[in-house]
Amino acid sequence: MSLNYKSSLLEILGIIFLSTIIFIFTTGGKIIYFDNIDWLFGSRNIVTDSEQHYISWLFFRNSDFFQFPLFKNYHYGMEISSSLIHSDSIPIMAIFFKAFKHFLPFNFQYFGLWIYLSFILQGLFPFLIIKKFTKSYLIGLLCSSFFLLAPVLTYRLFWGHESLFGQWIILCGLYLYLNDYNLKKWIALSSLSLLVHPYFFAMITLLFFVTLIKEILDKQLSFKKIITPSLIYIATSLTLQIIFGYYAIGLNFLTSGYDFFKANMNTLFDSSPGYGIDYSRVLPDLYNSIPPIGGEYEGFAFLGIGVFIILILNLFKFSQEKLVKKEKFSNSVKVLIYLTVLLIIYSLSNKISIGQYEILSYPLPPFIKFITETFRVSGRFIWPIYYIIYIGSFYLLIKNFSPKYVAIILLCALSLQTWDMFPNYNNLRTKMLSPQIYYKDFNKSDKYKLNDPKWKIIGSEYNNLYYVYPHYAPENFVKLSMFASKYKLKVNFGYFSRTDKSQAKKEREKLQSIIINNNLSKNSIYYIHDSEVIELVKNNQSNYNLIKLEDNLLFLIPNK
């Protein structure tokens, strides 16, 4: 074993150790237990995104392993079902554990493991990037710590956006950008991003094409020679999207919200996105649109007080030595600047605000609406900019100061930033370790636990569960979904990020006819929540078979 191999292995082990410590610091660590599902559920009076992700996985594991599309999730919604791709359930983890479904307990979750693995990779890729600028292992570790504690990353855990915790994919893309061009690596990363979240795919695709532009400017590739790799990249991506199920509902994933879920011009300096979340003891909460009127919480990208200090030191050094006049930007830097400008324009949307004031609004040209209606949460496109600022800040610090001073500055800035954000991380740790305390609901587990023994009897006799009438994230859908997935019933309802609205309307009309005419399917049960249907059944009890389960849940069962 060579010395270089040993040193590289030790470096990676050090990154894993650092990432593990910060994982425990921010989450408490217990979310990694496969049977710990309580942290995924909110209080009884709210619906959380984590519930959608977990429940969608429970139904997906009941489907056939080999199917087309690969991530079709018919059991969850039946005729109005979507693909697991559109439920943010981290498809790469879902398909892996689905192979072992016969050996897994019902209450199995992989989301905690994903978050832990993401912490490790979130530490590794910044380290590999910083290693290009310095040989100091300590400096690499300190820089990686900033990325591991970055507000733009950990903030996602408050929302239960587990798949969006994979922001290391962006860092991997930036690492590839800074290295020699390799088409195979870009296609591999693109394919991986499709198995995590479509927004990461969009960002990686942008980085890939600006890499080609950089190669042209550096005269490594001619314009003609980028046509073939571009076509290969596009063809591979489209093929995988079809196989995975991105178009399982056609183009019905297009939706509005581009000018709602945006970034504010003060996002890099605003320590709070609202909802009681605050990442600074020192810096003020700048005004954003008050939820739920505004969706600017999606564009939250507070840099942190330690990074501000590093930026100020770099600016001071620039003004002292007039480095701007002495040094020309390389093509790599120029292209990143152009990309940053493009992403800023997109993330701010066509309704640009600073604080509470809208300063500019302009109509979107029709040809761009396909993009804005596909990637409607425009605020998320601030993430590559955020990480470019981080990398640029550390690069300039390393370049302009001696290693000794760099280490001291980084350590002081990191300590100050950690202290400044400490109360927020305490709050986050409480959410992950003790959700009952965080939500102030000590009976929240009743939301998903099946206490009535009749659940088992009913579950073993029927194949389908219909909600009368289904709509977006209907009341009691969590308990009903847990029941149906446990006993492998298919359902006509759920919490969907995308669905075919015209098909949903048809299914509602069809179900309405079945109920009114008492033409119930022999292998199905019907949960009734619609007040008109309840009155109809109660007034004609001799024609209907009505039963009641815990929490006064009413079901119609076909007469035998």
ZAFI-140917 format. One record per atom (N, C-alpha, C): x, y, z. Coordinates in steps of 0.2 Angstrom, whole numbers, plus 2048, in hexadecimal, padded with zeros to 3 digits. Example, Ala and Ser with C-alpha at 12.3 -4.5 7.8 and 13.67 -1.06 7.14 Angstrom:
<atoms>
8427E482783E7EA8278427F08278407F58238447FB824840800827
</atoms>
This chain:
<atoms>
8047FA80080080080080480680080380B7FB8088107FB80681680080B81A80180A81F8068048248048048257FE7FE82A7FB7F78277FD7F78207FC7F181D7FD7EF81D8047F481C8087F281C8107F08238127F482880F7F282F8127EB83180F7E982F8097E38308067DD82D80A7DF82680C7DA8238107D98268177DE82881A7DE82C8207DA8328207DB83681A7D883C8197D083B8197CE8368157C78348147C483281B7C882E81E7C582C8257C483282A7C98378297C883D82D7C284182B7C08418247BA8448227B48418247B483A8247AE8368277AD83882E7B38388327B28398397AF84083A7B28458377AF84C8387A884C8367A684983079F84982E79B84683379D84183679983D83B79884184179D84584379C84984979784F84879785284279385784078C85483F78B84E83C78584B83B78184A84278584884778284784E78184D85178585285078485985377D85C85077C85B84A77685E84777085A84877085484876A84F84876984B84E76F84B85276E84685877083F85677083D85077383784D76E83184D76883285176382C85175F82B84B75F83084775B82F84175E82A83C76482783D76782283976481B83B76181B84075E81484275881383D75880D83A75480B83574C80B83774B80983E74580984074280F84374681484374481B84674081F84173A81F84173682383C73282983F73282984672E82F84973183684773783784573A83D84373783F83C73583A83973283C83272B83F83272883E83872184083872084783C71C84B83A71A85183D71585084371285684570D85584A70685384770185284A6FB84F8486F78548436F985B8446F58608406F986383B6FE86083970286283370485C82E70585E82870885982470F85B82271485682371B85882171D85481B72285781772585481172884D81372B84C81872E84681A72984081A72384281C71E83D81C71C83A81571C83F81071B83D80972183980772783B80972D83780672D83080972B82F80F72B82981372682481072082781071A82380E71A82180771D82580271E8237FB72381D7FB72881D7FF72C8177FF72981180172481180672180C80971D80880471A80C7FF7168097FA71A8077F472080A7F37248087ED7278017EF7298007F572C7FA7F77277F47F67217F57F571C7F07F471B7EE7ED71E7F37E871D7F17E17227EC7DF7217EA7D87267E67D572D7E97D57327E57D57397E87D473A7EA7CD7397E67C97397E77C17337E97BF7337F07BD72C7F37BA72F7F97B672A7FB7B272B8017AE7268067AE72880C7B072F80E7B273180B7B873780C7B973B8087BF73880B7C67368117C67348147CC72C8157CC7298127C87218127C871F8107CF71A8147D27178137D87108137D870D80E7D470680D7D370280C7DA7058097DE7018077E56FF80E7E87038137E77028197EB6FF81E7E66F881D7E66F48227E26F081F7DC6F28187DB6EF8157D56EF8197CF6E981A7CC6E881E7C56EB8257C66EC8287CB6EE82F7CC6F582F7CF6F88297CF6FF8287D270482B7CE70A82D7D170F8307CD71582B7CE71B82D7CD7218297CE72582B7D47288267D772C8287DD73182D7DC73382F7D67378347D473483B7D672D83B7D672A8427D87288427DF72A83D7E372883E7EA72E83F7EF7348417EC73A8437EF73C83D7F473B8377F273D8317F774482E7F67488327F374F8307F174F8297EE74E8297E774D8237E475381E7E47598217E475F81C7E575F8187EB75C81B7F075C8177F77568127F67518157F474A8117F374C80A7EF74F80B7E97508057E57558007E875A8037EC75F7FE7EF75B7FA7F57577FE7F97547FA7FF74E7F67FC74B7F87F77467F47F47487ED7F374E7EC7F17517E57EF7517E17F57517E47FB7517E080274A7E08057457E280273F7E480573C7DE80973D7D880773B7D280B73E7D18127447D48137487D48197477DA81D7437DF81B7437E581F73D7E582373D7E88297377E982D7327EE82A72C7EF82B7277F482872A7FB82A72B7FC83072D80383273580483073780382A73E80482873E80B82474380E82674581582274C81582174E81881B75581981975782081975282581B75382C81A75982E81F75982B82575F82D82976582B82776682582476C82382176E82781B76982981776B82E81176E83481476B83781976D83D81C77483D81E77683782277D83682478283581E78083181978483081378583781078083B81078184280D78584681178584681778A84981B79184881A79284181979983F81779B84281079784180B79984480579984B80479584F80979585680979C85880C79F8548107A58568137AB85480E7AA84E80A7AF84C8067B18508007AB8527FC7AD8567F67AF85D7F77AD8617FC7B18677FD7B88667FF7B98618037C085F8047C585E7FE7C285A7F97C58597F37C685F7EF7C28637EF7C286A7EC7C886E7EF7C786F7F67CC8737F97D38707F97D486A7F87DA8667F77DE8697F17DA86B7EC7DD86E7E67E18747E77DF8787ED7E287E7EE7E787E7F47E78797F87EC8797FE7ED8717FF7F38708027F686A8047F486980C7F186E80F7F086D8167EA8698187EB86481B7E586081D7E08638227E38678267DF86B82B7DB8708287DE8738237DA87981F7D487581C7D586F8197D086C8157CA86A81A7CC8678207C78658257C386B8277C68718287C387782B7BE8798257C087981F7BC87C81A7B68778197B78708197B286C8197AC86D81E7AF86F8247AA87082A7A58758287A787A8247A287F82279D87D81E79F87881979A87581579587181879886D81D79486982178E86C82679087282878C87682C78887C82878987C82278688181E77E88181F77C88782077488882177088681C77388781576F88580F76E87D80F77287A81277187281376D87081976F87281F76C86F82576487282576387882275C87B82275787681F75987281A75586D81775286881C75686682175386282674D86482A74D86B82B74786E82E74086C82A74186C82373C86B81F73A86481D73F85F81F73E85881E74085781674485B81374685A80C74C85680C74B84F80E75184B80E75584A8087518498027558497FC75984F7FA7568557FC75A85B7FA76085C7FF76185780476785780876D85580476C8527FE7718507FA7758557F677685B7F97798607F578185F7F478385A7F678A8587F578B8567ED7858557EA7858547E378785A7DF7858607E17878667DE78F8677DF7918657E57988667E779C8617E379985B7E179D8567DD79D8597D679885D7D47988607CD79D8657CD79E8697D27A386F7D27AA86C7D27AA8667D57B18627D57B38607CE7AE85D7CB7AF85B7C47B18617BF7AD8667C17AE86C7BD7B686F7BD7B886E7C37BF8717C57C586C7C37C38667C07C78617BE7C78607B77CB85C7B47CB85A7AD7C48587AB7C285A7A57BC8587A27BC8507A17B684D7A37B58467A37AE8447A27AC84379C7A584279A7A283C79E7A583779F7A38317A37A18337AA7A58377AD7A48397B479E83E7B479D8427AF7978467AF7918427AE79183E7AA78B8397A97898357AF78E8337B278D82F7B878A8347BE78C83A7BE78A83E7C37838407C27818427BB77B8437B977683E7BA7788387B97738327BA7728317C27778327C67768327CD7718377CF77283D7CC76D8437CE7668417CD76583E7C775E83C7C575B8377CA7608337CE75D82F7D375D8327DA75E8387DA75D83C7E17588417E07598467DC75384B7DB75484F7D574F8507D174F8547CB75385B7CB75285E7D17568657D175D8647D176085F7D476785D7D376985C7CC7658587C97668577C276785D7BE7628627BF7628687BB76986C7BC76B86C7C37718707C577786C7C27778667C277D8627BF77D8637B77788637B47778647AD77A86B7AB7788707AF77B8777AE7838777AF7858747B478C8737B579086F7AF78D86A7AD7908667A779086B7A178B86F79F78C87379979087979A79187B7A07968817A179D87E7A179E8787A37A48747A27A687479B7A18727977A38727907A587978D7A187E78F7A388578D7AA88678F7AC8857967B38867987B88827947B687C7927BB87878E7BC87C7877B787F7847B788277E7BC88877F7BB88C7847BF8927857C68917877C788B78A7CE88978B7D18857857CD8857807CF8817797D187A77A7CE87777F7CF8707807CA86C77B7C486F77A7C086C7757BD8717717BC86F76A7B98747667B18747667AE8797637A78797637A48727607A787075B7A486A7587A586475C7AA8647607AC85E7647A785E76B7A486376C79F86277279886077079786076A79085D76778F85676979485276879384B76A79284977179684C77579584B77D78E84E77F78D85477C78685777E78085277C78084F77677B84B77477B84577878184277A78183C77E77E83D78578084378877E84578F77684678F77484978A76C84A78976984478876B84078376883978276883578876D83478B76E83079176983279776983979876483C79D75D83B79B75B83C79575483B79375283379475682F79275582879275482679975882879E7588267A57518297A875082F7A674A8327A874382E7A774382C7A173E82779E73E8217A274381E7A37448177A77428187AE74481E7B174381F7B873C8217BA7388247B57318267B673082D7B77358327B47348397B572E83B7B172C8377AC7268397A77208347A87208317AE71B82D7B07148307AF7138367B070D83A7B070D83F7AA71183D7A571284179F7168487A171384D79F7168547A07128577A670E8537AA70A8567AF70D8587B57148587B571885A7BA7198627BA7178657B471886C7B371386F7B87158747BC7118787C071487F7C27108837C571288A7C671688A7CD7188907CE71C8927D47228957D47258967CD72B8987CC72C89F7CF7288A37CF7288AA7D27268AA7D97258A57DC7238A47E37288A17E772B89B7E57308987E973789A7E77388A07E873E8A47E57438A67EB7488A97E974D8AB7ED74C8B37EE74E8B67F474E8BD7F57558C07F47558C67F275C8C97F07608C97F775D8C97FC7618C98037628C28067618BD8017618B68047688B480776E8B68047748B48077768B780E7728BC8107738C081676D8BF81B7688BC8197628BC81D7638B58217638B68287648B082C75E8AC82D7588AE82B7528AA82D74E8AA82774B8A48257468A482073F8A482373E8A58297388A582D73689E83073089D83272E89783573289583C73589B83F73889A84573F89784574289783E74989583D74D89B83D75389B8417578A084175E89E8417638A083C76989D83C76F8A283F76C8A78437718AC84576F8AF84C7738AF8517728B38577738BA8567788BC85177B8C28507778C684B7778C38457748C783F76C8C783F7698CC83D7628CD83E75E8C98387588C783A7548C48357518C98307538C982A7518CE82574A8CC8237468D182173F8D081F73F8CC81973B8C68197398C38137318C381372E8C080D7278C080D7258BB81271F8BD81571D8B981B7198B381971C8AD81B7188A78197118A781C70C8A481870D8A081270C8A480B70D8AB80C70C8B08067128AF8027188AE80471D8AE8007218A78017248A57FC72889E7FC72F89F7FC7328A57FE7398A77FE73D8A280373A89F80773D89A80B74189580773F89380174288F7FD7498917FB74A8987FA75089B7F875489D7FE75389A80475889C80975F89A80876489E80976B89C80876F8A180C76E8A18127728A58177798A281777E8A68167858A48157888A281C7868A68217898A582878E8AA82A78E8AC8307938B283279A8B183179C8AA8327A38A98317A58AA82A7A18A88257A38A981E7A38B081C79E8B481F79E8BB81E7A58BE8207A88BC8267AE8BE8287B48BD8237B48B78207B98B581B7B88B98157B28BA8137B18BE80D7B38C580E7B28C88147B58CF8167BC8CF8167C08CA8187C78CA8187CA8C98117C68C580D7C98C58067C88CC8037C28CF8047C18D68017C68DB8037C88DA80A7CD8DF80C7D48DD8097D68D78087DC8D58057DC8D87FE7D68D77FA7D68D97F37D78E17F37D48E57F77D58EC7F77DC8EE7F97DF8EA7FD7E68EC7FF7EB8EB7FA7EB8E57F67F08E37F27ED8E47EA7E78E67EA7E48E87E37E58E27DE7E38DC7E17E48D67DD7DF8D67D77DA8D97D77D58D97D27D98DC7CB7DD8E17CC7E18E47C67E68DF7C47E98DC7C97EF8D87C77ED8D17C47E88CF7C57E68C87C37E08C77BE7E18C37B97DC8C27B47D88BC7B67D28BC7B57CE8B67B77CF8B07B27CF8AA7B47D08A47B07C98A37AC7C989F7A77C389D7A47BE89A7A97C18957AD7BD8927B27B98967B67BD89C7B97B98A17BD7B48A57B97B68A77B37B18AB7AF7AB8A77AE7AB8A07AC7A589D7AA7A189C7B17A489B7B67A189A7BD79D8A17BE7A08A67BD79D8AD7BE7978AD7B97978AB7B37928AC7AE78C8A77B178E8A17B378989C7B678689F7BC7898A37C07878A67C67828AB7C57838AF7C077E8B47BE7788B17BB7798AC7B77738A87B476E8A57BA7728A27BF76E89F7C576B8A47C976E8AA7CA76B8AF7CE7658B27CB7658B37C475F8B57C07598B07C175B8AA7C17568A57C17538A47C87578A47CD7558A37D47518A97D77528AF7D474E8B57D77488B57D37478B17CE7418B17CA73F8B77C67398B87C37388BE7BF7348C37C47348C17CA7318C67CF7378C77D473B8CC7D37418CD7D77408D17DD7418CF7E37408D27EA7468D37EE7468D87F174B8D97F77488DB7FD7488D68027448D780873D8D78067398DB8087328DB8077308DF8017358E17FD7338E67F77348E27F17308E27EC7318DF7E67338E57E17398E47DF73C8EA7DB73C8E97D473B8E37D173A8E27CA7368DC7C97328DD7C372E8D77C172D8D77BA72E8D27B672E8D27AF72A8CB7AD7278CB7A77248C57A47298C07A27278BA7A272C8B47A072A8B379972F8B279472D8B078E72B8A978D7268A87897238A178972789B78872D89C78573189678373589478A73589878F73989679573489379A72E89379972989179E72A88979F72C88679A72D87E79B73287D7A17378817A173C8817A673A8837AD7368897AD73488C7B372F8887B672B8847B27258807B57278797B772D8777B47308717B67348727BD7388777BD73C8797C373A87F7C673487E7C97308847CB7338877D27378837D673A8867DC7408897DA74088F7D87458937D574B8947DA7488957E074D8977E67538927E775188C7E57568867E675D8877E275C88B7DD76188C7D87678917DB7668937E176B8977E47708937E776F88C7E87748887EB77A8877E777B8867E17828867DE78588D7DF7828937DF7858997E07888997E77848977EC7868967F378C8937F478D88D7F07938897F179988C7ED79788F7E879D8927E47A08987E979B89C7EC79E8A17F17A289E7F67A08987F97A48957FE7AB8937FC7AB88F7F67B188D7F37B58937F17B38987EE7B689E7EC7B98A27F27B58A27F87B88A57FE7BE8A28017BD89B8017C38978047C98977FF7C88977F97CD8977F47D189E7F57CE8A47F57D18AA7F67D58AB7FD7D28A88027D58A88087DC8A48087DB89E8057E189A8057E789D8017E58A17FB7E98A47F77EC8AA7FA7E98AE7FE7EB8B48007EE8B48077EE8AF80A7F18AF8117F58A88127FA8A88177FE8A38187FA89D81B7FC89781A7F889181D7F68928247FB8958287FA89582F7F489A8317F48A082D7EF8A582E7E88A282C7E989F8267E289C8237DF8978287E389382B7E088E8307DD8928367E18978397DE89B83E7D889F83D7D88A28377D28A58357CC8A18347CD89B8317C88968307C58938367CA89283B7C888F8417C38948457C689B8457C28A08497BB8A18457BB8A183F7B58A383B7B089D83C7B289783C7AE89183D7AB8918447B08928497AD8928507A88988517A989E84E7A48A384F79D8A184B79E89E84579889C84279489784579889284879488C84C79188F85279489485579189785B78B89B85978C89E8547868A385278089F85078189984D77B89484B77988F85077D88F85677C88985A77588885D77188E85F76A88D86176688A85B76788B85576388985076588184F76B87F85076D87884F76A87485576987785B76687486175F87385F75C87885C75587785A75487185575887185075886C84B75986584E75E86485375F85E85675985C85A75686085D74F85F86074A85C85C74A85F85674585C85174685584F74D85484E74F84D84C74F84885175184A85775184585D74A84486174784A86274184A86673B84E86273984B85D73484F85972D85185D72C84D86272684E86672785586A72D85686C72F85D86F72F86286A73286186573286685F72B86885D72786385C72086585971B86685F71D86586571986686B71386286B71485C86970E85786871185086A71084E87071284887370E84287170984386D70583D86B70583D86370A84086070B84085970B83985570E83485970E82E85670882B85570282D8586FC82B8566FA82C84F6FD83184C6FC8338456FD82D84070282984270482483D70381D84070281C84770281584A6FB8128496FA80C8486F48088476F280584D6EE8078516EC8058586E78008586E28008536DC7FC8536DE7F58506DC7F08536DE7E98516DA7E884A6D47EB8496D07EA8436D47EC83D6D97F083D6DD7F28376E07EC8346E27E78386E57E18356E07DD8326DA7DC8356D57D88326D37DB82B6D27E282B6D07E58246D57E481F6DC7E68216E17E681D6E37DF8196E17DA81D6E27D381A6DD7D18156D77D58156D17D28116D17D680A6D47DC80A6D37E08046D97E28006D87E57FA6DE7E67F66DF7EE7F56DA7F27F56DA7F97F46D67FD7F96D98037FA6D68087FF6D580E7FB6CE8107FB6CC8167F76CA81C7FC6CD8227FB6CB8277FF6C682B7FB6C082C7FF6BA8307FC6BA8377FF6BC83C7FB6BF83C7F46C683E7F56CB83C7F16D283D7F26D38447F06D88477F36DB84E7F16E284E7F46E58547F36EC8557F56ED8547FD6F184F7FF6F384E8066EC84E80A6E784A8096E184A80D6E28488146DD84A8186DD84981F6DE8428216E28408266E38398286E68358236E983881D6EC8348186F283081B6F68338206FC8308236FA8298266F582982B6F382282E6F081E8296EC8208246E981C81F6EF81981A6F481D8196F981B8156FD8158186FF81781F7038128236FF80B8236F880B8246F48058246F580281D6F48058186F38028116FA7FF80F6FF80381070680180E7087FB8137067FA8197087F581D7047EE81B6FE7EF8186FB7E98166FA7E880F6FE7EC80B6FF7EC8046F97EE8006F57F28026EF7F57FF6F17FA7FA6EE7FB7F46F08017F06EB8067F26ED80C7F16E88127F36E88177ED6E281B7EE6E18207E86E38277EB6E68287F06E882E7F36EF82F7F56F18357F76F88367F96FA83D7FA70083E7FB7038447FB7088457F57068487F070A8477E970C84E7E871384F7E67158557E37138567DC7128517D870F8527D270A84D7D070584E7CD7008497CB6FC84C7C56F98477C16F58497BB6EE84B7BE6ED8517BD6E68547C06E08527BC6E18517B56DB84F7B16D98487B36DE8447B46DD83D7B66DA83D7BD6DC8417C16D98417C86D28437C86D08477C46C98497C36C58447C16C78407BC6C483A7B96C38357BE6C88347C26C782E7C86C38317CD6C28377CF6BE8397D36B68387D16B583A7CB6AE8397C86AC8327C86B182D7C66B08267C66AE8247CD6B28267D26B18247D96AA8267DC6A982C7DA6A282F7DC69C82B7D969D8297D36988247D169781E7D469D81B7D669D8157DA69A8157E169B81B7E469981C7EB69181D7EB68F8217E66888237E668381D7E46868197E06828137DE68480D7E268880E7E768A8087EB68C8027E76918047E36947FF7DE69B7FD7E069C7FC7E76A27FB7EA6A67F57E76AC7F67E66B07F07E46B17EB7EA6B17E57E86B17DF7ED6B87DF7F16BD7E17EE6C47E17F16C67E77F36C27EC7F46C47F37F66C07F57FC6C37FA8006C07FD8056C08058046BB8088076BB8108056BB81480B6C081880C6C081D8126BC8238106B78248146B282A8126B48308176B58368146B683C8176B28418156B084180F6AB84680C6A584680F6A384C81269D84D81669684B81269684C80C69084A80868F84380769583F80769583880669383580D69683881269483681968C83681A68983C81868283D81967E83781568183680F67D83280A67D82B80E68382981068482281367F82181A68082681E67C82682467482682367282981D66B82981C66982381866E81F81666C81981267081381567081281C67480E81F67380681D66D80581B66B7FE81966E7FC81367080180F6737FF80867B7FF80967E80280E68580280F6887FF81568E7FC8146917F981A6967FE81D69580182269980682569C80482C6A380582C6A68038326AA8098356AC80983B6B080E83E6B680B8416BC80E8406C280C8436C58128486CB81184B6CD8168506CD81D84D6CC8228516CC82984F6C682B84B6C182684C6BA8278486BB8278416C082383E6C18238376BB81E8346B882182F6B281D82C6B481A8256B28148256B381081F6AD80C81C6AC80C8156A78088126AA8028106A77FC8116A97F680F6A47F280B6A67F08066A17EC80169D7E78056977E68046937E18066957DA8036957D58076977CE8056917CA804
</atoms>
